[in-house]
Amino acid sequence: MNAAYLCGKVGEEDQLTSDIFGLLRYLPPNLILWPFLKLARCFIKSDSVGMDEEVGFCPTLSDYFFWPAANLPATPGNRALDRQPDLLILLTDSEKHSAAIVVEIKLSSIKHDVDARITNELDEKYQCTSELGSKLKLPESDEMYGDQLADYFRALRDNGITFPIRGSRSAKIEAMVANESWDAQKKLSAVPIDKKFLLYLTDAYSPPDREIADTLSRFGQASRSSAGSKLFWLGWSSLYLVVENELSSPSSATSSNEAFRKILSDILRLMDARDVREFSGWDKILMSNANPSDLCFWTPRWFSDVAGLDTRISESINFWKTH
């Protein structure tokens, strides 16, 4: 299903979200989604409990909802929210246990710390374009300054996630979509507060520590540990490996189901075309006569915190990926 088209999304990140998770929704969660979520790393590094342990059950059903709304009114100590996460996944099992995961997905950008409702105000106040405004570092004291990940988790935790009913040319289809939205809202309202999570999915090969630390700082000291234990990070490359492993060593479900194999093959092809796969090393570089000023990064996202290197080197050094 091309969810991006149905939701009026045209960005590259949105299309990737639609392409990959639009295919995953047709697979049982135990095949790819659950092994993938088991690899998630908690925002709090000292917390050794994985997302699968936090969820506490093995899901037999997964429902995917693309671009829900995240809205909350202003309350003492918290500003109003008007944002739109990329995805919400509802997990359930045969015994009616349930969990909800709000997912923010990135391809080549960092998290945005300004919600859509106030973008125009920032454009005027700081005389910048909307694109720049979304990445603008505002003063800590500015009441409009928010955090994309913290806001999404707060909306999920405080029942601020809703499912917009998008119109259709067909009254029957619109009624069907409306029923699905109402059913999703009912399921989400039944999820216990301690089974609500946020997953930050990026194209990095290691956790984006600075972004994570900034998000954690948005929670008060008293709630930072409890909230942080529900926040997790994963890289796209981990999904590639899970899918690749399933295809190379198929489970009984995949080996007996040609449709599953075709879906997994399509996922790999899409991820390979978007270059969101595992880093497989670099070609040998002959450094004997190499000048650092002649070298530059091939794909900077493979490496983190290069600012700590010598400036003369970090601005120009380059590695090559092997295929």
C-alpha positions, 0 to 999 in steps of 0.5 A: 500500500502506498500510504504516502500517496494516500496521506499526501506525503511527497518527501523521500523519508515519507516515501521510504516509510510508506514503502518499507512499513507498507510491506511489513504490515502484510507480514506476521509480526514474529517474522520481521518486526519482532526480531527487529524490535528486539535489537532496539537500544534504550535511550538510557544506556545503563538500562539493559532491559530490551524493548521486547522485555518492556513489551512483555509479550510476543505479539501475534498481531500488528496494526500500522497507522501512518501519520496520525495526529499528535495534539495536546492542549496546553497545561501548566508546565507544558505547551500545546502540541500540534505535530504528526509522527510518522507511524504508530504500531499497535501490538496485541496477542491472543490473550488481549495484551497490547502495546503501542509504539510511536515511531519517528523515522529519519533518512538523512535529517535530524530530529526537528524541534519545532512543531508545525503549529508554530512554524509560521510564528518562528519564520516571522520572529527569526526571519527564516524559512520554514525549512530552516525554522525546523532546525533552528536552535532556539533559546532554552527559555523560549516557551515555544522550544520543544523536542520532536521525540519528547513531544511524540512520547508525551502525546502517546502517554497522555492520550493525544494521538488520534487518527484523522479520517481522510476523505475519499471519492467513495462513500463506502471507502470513507466509511470503511476508513472511518470505522478503522480509525474509530477501531484504532482509537478504541484499541489505543485507549486500552493500552496500559500507560506502561506499555507505550513506547517511542522508537527513533529509527535513523540511518545512523550506524550507532545511536545519535547520542547528542539528540538522545541526550537532548530529548532526555533533558526535556523530562524532569529529573524525577521522571527522566528515568521512567520516561527514558526507559520507554524510549528506544533507538534503531538503525535502518541497517538492523532491519536490513540484516533481519530481513536478509537473515530471514531470506538466507535462513528462512523460518518455516513460515517463510520457506512455505510461503512464496508471498512472504519471500517476495515481500522480503525480497522487495524490502531488501531491494528497496533498502538497497536502492535507498542505501539503507543497509549494513556498512560492509567495510571500505576499500583499502586506501593507499596512504603513503602519498595521501594528502588529507586535504585531498580526501573527503567523506563518502557517506558521513552518516556511517561515522559519528562525532567526527568533530572530535578529530583534528579539524584539518582531518575531520573536514576532509577525510574520506572512506569508501564503502565496499559492495 
